[in-house]
Amino acid sequence: MQKKANHLAAACLSVLTLTAAIGMPAVSAEHYNVYNYDRWDEATPSQAGYAAQRAVSGLDLGCGAFNTPSDLFRDWEDRFYIADSGNNRIVVTDSGFSKATRIYDKLKTTDGETTLKDPEGIYVSRETQCMYIADTGNSRLLVCDLDGNVQLELTRPDSTLYENETFKPQKVVVDKAGNIYMVLNNITNGSAMFNSDGEFQGYFGANSVDATAEVVANYFWNMIATDEMRANSSRNVAAGITSFDIDDEGFIYTVTQSSSSEADRVKKVNPAGYNLFSVLEATFGDLNSVYDSTANENYTTQMVDIDIDDMGRINCLDLETGRVFQYDEDGSLLFILGTTADQLGGFSMKVSAVETMGKNIYVSDAMKNTVTIFTETEFGGIVHNAVALYNAGYYAEALEPWREVLKRDGNYQMAYIGISSALYNEGNYKEAMKYAKLAQSRNLYDKAFEGYRSEWLNQNFTWIILVVVVLIAAAVFFHFRNKKKKKNQPKNLIEMLHEGEEE
Amino acid sequence: MMDLTQKQWVKHSVFHPFEGFEDLRWKKGGSVLYASIVILLWFVAKILHDNLVGYQFAVTNTKMFSIVPYIVQTIAVFLVFVIGNWSICTLLDGEGTIKKIYIYSAYSMIPYVAGLYIRTLLSHVLIQDEVIFITCVTVISTAWSVLLMFNAIKAVHQYSISKTILALLLTFVAMLIILILLVLLVALFQQVYVFVSSVYTEITYRVRV
């Protein structure tokens, strides 16, 4: 009896655990609604590609709380540099964000010491072994070695090219040749470019003015306005660049925080200053503005920072919604992560910078004074693997990962394109057509259809020729027979009568 | 001479763009039944073309199918054209009755409708590089229909060329006016409906209390 009761209890327990396992939600444990855009360009719930791990504050690093951190930078040894603007310092941490390894607040110059004031940008160059600090509050850019000895101090250039009164560097990048590019506050001509000796070279990567109705109207009025009126009217000026990053090949990617202009939101600028993304049909950021019913406000994407990771993926940070949009090198959307919330993975309305390392994405928040670390999920890993193979041209190798992606998220748009391309390369045109249709890619479908058609023609060529020959023969035969009949037949009596009438 | 059946009249008017409709009018040919069949075929062709075109040539990604736009784009537009043309040409000494205008303009739509079917079929055997064939069919069938339509209107009202052009332009204006009036009417009736229904609701509340 006792034994039976035990058995019963065991059975009950196993059933309970089983139902518990089944009842567990299959979705990720993110605190916010993860979404992606489906084939109709509509936001659809999606698997999370990244999961928020933890939020690191200055106290966690043992260097005192951050105050308005405004830039993040990772150097070649995976040390992280945080521009802690409010505390007038640069904090360096190890790759795991366990503790602050170094703090730069006083820098040595040839004649003593100098302090930072509200530094908003930081860049460390492997080639020059130098640290570039945009010392915004002091209107200068400091170049110093890693021991904190100032090598060069850039202030407002004395060039006729530089027309602005102020000189407020906010973000800085350095290319492999040591040329310094900086985003200056209130400058709309693009980023200012200095050579390695600190001489002003000119501007680079300016935005263009969208031909909106207002711009066209202004152009019209300016044609008939007097000089005096023109002097009083407002000028059409493109929005200035907000932030930028440089990739391994030396291309500079810029983001512009502007609610009006969509074209220059994210640019990939080649050395000639031409935007390589202008040919893409892709829209960066949210496709439709997001309506918040509690605040009664519409949020349109306003990119504040961009980071190109080691795999060439583009991560851009949206200020309005606190989201990171991750794209592959061709501008196809991979994942959207983050939100505005108080929970882990959520941000205040003042996110400031994004940085990456391997599978991690780091986002700094200037109001929460933290750096949040996101790590790639299993799903994210599969997608990244598939995308990397696909973009490198290994379509066949990418087939299995793409199928795995579809198993987990049937709305993942790129997977259909990947599978279709792989099947096309295999010569499986029929299936490739099916997947191209699902991917809503007309060009892929067209290519697959062309292959399918020529295959079909090759297989059925004999039959087609046979049918054509028979048809021609039949046509010729009936043609001659009808002619013969008409000749031999006597004319219709009524017809003859009619002919007689006409005569 | 020219004792043709209704079927032969259809063929005659389509393949004789310049004299066909004059003959048709002279011999009092043309049937409402065949005209209606043409318009129905146009309606079907439009649906087929938009939804079953080869995917490499598809313009839209239809998420939901609704028949209303197709009715509006074919049958409704045609009827509005007929009514608009009749109302204009009655004022401009046109000789055509509304029945004749209906028949003649339907007949002149035949090449365009046939073109729609041919395009749909061709789109399943051609690739994007060979789109010129489809464009060719589109241009020829449309031009043919325009020519027929012009001569149909000219014949049915016994107009000169310049007067036909004027009549067609005015017909276009009349169509716009009719559509605006229709929209206004619908909006007005909607308001009347809302008014009546709210009065009804109020009364039911009072009755219950």
Contacts between the chains, C-beta under 8 A, distances in Angstrom:
chain1	res1	chain2	res2	distance
A	39	B	61	7.3
A	40	B	61	6.9
A	40	B	63	5.6
A	433	B	55	7.7
A	436	B	55	7.6
A	437	B	55	5.4
A	440	B	61	5.5
A	442	B	55	6.7
A	442	B	56	5.6
A	442	B	57	8.0
A	442	B	58	6.7
A	442	B	128	7.6
A	443	B	128	7.5
A	445	B	55	4.9
A	445	B	56	5.3
A	446	B	56	4.0
A	446	B	127	5.4
A	446	B	128	4.6
A	449	B	54	7.4
A	449	B	55	7.8
A	449	B	56	5.7
A	449	B	127	6.0
A	450	B	127	4.7
A	453	B	125	7.1
A	453	B	127	7.1
A	498	B	1	7.6
